[in-house]
Amino acid sequence: MWYSDSFAPIGNSDRGFFYFSRKQILNNSEFYDKIISAYNFKKSWYKLYKTDIQFYRKKEDV
């Protein structure tokens, strides 16, 4: 399901582009994966050499 606080663009930064509510991640992992893909695609064109480890850890912690 879609939640109003599920994601919001916060700009181009190493911390990540999106904010996720915990409820939204737990209820819809497919949506989360789509956002991860969009994040990686957008990030690749300006910082191909860098990865955001903390962003990926968020999925493992859930």
C-alpha positions as CSV (number, residue, x, y, z in Angstrom):
1,M,0.0,0.0,0.0
2,W,1.0,3.6,-0.5
3,Y,1.6,5.8,2.6
4,S,1.9,9.6,2.5
5,D,5.2,9.4,4.3
6,S,6.6,6.5,2.4
7,F,9.1,8.5,0.4
8,A,10.2,12.1,-0.3
9,P,13.0,13.4,-2.4
10,I,15.6,15.1,-0.2
11,G,18.0,16.1,-2.9
12,N,21.3,14.8,-4.3
13,S,23.4,13.7,-1.4
14,D,25.5,10.8,-0.3
15,R,23.0,10.0,2.5
16,G,20.3,9.0,0.0
17,F,17.5,10.4,-2.0
18,F,14.6,9.0,-0.2
19,Y,13.0,8.8,3.3
20,F,11.2,5.6,4.0
21,S,8.7,4.9,6.8
22,R,9.3,1.6,8.5
23,K,5.6,0.6,8.0
24,Q,5.8,1.2,4.3
25,I,9.0,-0.9,3.9
26,L,7.6,-3.8,5.8
27,N,4.3,-3.9,3.9
28,N,5.7,-3.4,0.4
29,S,9.2,-4.7,-0.3
30,E,8.5,-4.6,-4.0
31,F,8.0,-0.9,-3.9
32,Y,11.2,-0.5,-1.8
33,D,13.2,-2.4,-4.5
34,K,11.9,-0.1,-7.2
35,I,13.0,2.9,-5.3
36,I,16.4,1.3,-4.7
37,S,16.7,0.8,-8.5
38,A,15.7,4.4,-9.2
39,Y,18.1,5.6,-6.6
40,N,21.0,3.6,-8.1
41,F,20.1,4.7,-11.6
42,K,20.0,8.4,-10.6
43,K,23.2,8.1,-8.6
44,S,25.2,6.3,-11.2
45,W,25.2,9.3,-13.6
46,Y,27.0,11.6,-11.2
47,K,28.8,9.4,-8.7
48,L,29.5,6.0,-10.3
49,Y,32.5,5.3,-8.1
50,K,30.7,5.7,-4.8
51,T,28.3,3.5,-2.9
52,D,26.1,4.3,0.0
53,I,26.6,1.4,2.4
54,Q,24.3,2.7,5.1
55,F,21.4,3.0,2.6
56,Y,21.7,-0.7,1.7
57,R,22.1,-1.7,5.4
58,K,18.6,-0.3,6.0
59,K,17.0,-3.1,4.1
60,E,18.9,-5.8,6.0
61,D,17.9,-4.3,9.4
62,V,14.2,-4.5,8.7
